[in-house]
Amino acid sequence: MTELRDLYQAVILDHNNNPRNFGKLTSANRHAKGVNPLCGDQVNVYFSLDDDAWVKEVGFEGRGCAICMASASIMTETVKHLSIVQADQYVTAFCSLAGGEKSEVTEGLDLSTLKVLAGVKAYPARIKCATLAWHTAHSALSKGGASVTTET
């Protein structure tokens, strides 16, 4: 189990130190901002969708803890080139996974990459760090870009 935990930590550190799809998209036609006021994490998520509602490009900017930044990076890799419906299924599946809940939406989804962040379920405050970018992506894709906060 220690080897698997070490591998997961290495993947998280790699995504934090070398985030994928980091930066503002000039071609974005969807955007949302998310904030976790308890720890200061902030993300902006940008999508460029084609006319058929498929994610052509995705990017993010922000600052925060390693878990938040790694999760945002993994999210962008996961939803790129998916339809809005598929991307939203991954959002739901990941948020359930991070919270330690069962999700009925997982059938047919490849969650192997997302499981590196599943350990946050043991640390309730870290669940918010891990899910912030995902909730922000959901807002950008389906709620017209309403701002997202981890505290309601």
SULCOR-V361817 format. One line per field, one symbol per residue. burial: + if it has 16 or more other ideal C-beta (glycine too) atoms within 10 Angstrom, else -. A space follows every 10 residues. Layout:
BEGIN
burial->???
END
This chain:
BEGIN
burial->---------- ++--++--++ +---+--+-+ ++++++--+- +++++++++- ---++-++++ ++-++-++++ ++++++-+++ --++-+++++ ++++++++-- --+--+--+- ---+-+++++ +----+++++ ++++++++++ ++--+--+-+ --
END
